[in-house]
Amino acid sequence: MAGSKEIRTKIKSVENTRKITKAMEMVAASKMRKAQERMRAARPYAEKIRNVAAHLSYAHPEYKHPFVVKREKIGKVGLVVVTSDKGLCGGLNTNVLRMSLHQMKAWETAGHGVAISAIGNKGLGFMSRLGADVKSHVIGLGDAPHMDKLIGPIKVMLDAYIAGEIDQLFICFTRFVNTMKQEPVIEQLLPLSGDQVGSAEGHWDYIYEPDAKVVINDLMVRYIESLVYHALSENMASEQSARMVAMKSASDNAKDVIGELKLVYNKARQAAITKEISEIVGGAAAV
């Protein structure tokens, strides 16, 4: 059995760790509420632009955007991987990266190349270690998504699609379900189809001013950017929720460990006292 001093030192160490995890849990809970508000605020716009894009995909304007044209032969596939910049959030990033890796292997088995755009430090580090073809990346996004930081990496993938370097574009992120549950998903961004985005009942065409090409070009870019922004909002809300749950679990485990160590310490102290009393009694009897 360890000595009393070693046990006291270990108890102090675990108590200090518990203070840190408890503080991180409270910070994550505060950030989680703000992240959920941003996520819910982004959902109506994302839903509305999905409906507009769905109607556009069913319409027959005089100009057909490359984003809505399905290609017969698939050579290379693009994948946008959304992860967090920091860890200590349970299996959030692990689940997303595992799903991405599984899908990449499936594409490579089918003979398709894969180009990666990494959003988040964890995803960038994983893909770099994997030796993947990372076309673009962005890290250091902070606690709130910023469109001006996302435009550059996403434009690289969109330009590659228009140039024919990639023939499909997907995004992998963590969808927020509730505080206790977050699920990794992969969604297709390009090519756009009405069946994919889900069209509202009834299809119609629009009147374009000044002309269809200018309006549709801007709309398609805004559509992709809004989907990526919404995915990042969902991922950030999931990240803070997962971190809060993970830190609460760590705090609870630390509390249990402290209780067990105190029990061991009391037993060791009692054994030492009993030994000393026995020695005193033995000495007195000898005298």
Beta strands, then each sheet from edge to edge (+ up, - down):
strand 1: 76-82
strand 2: 113-119
strand 3: 133-138
strand 4: 168-178
strand 5: 181-190
sheet 1: 3+ 2+ 1+ 4+ 5-
end
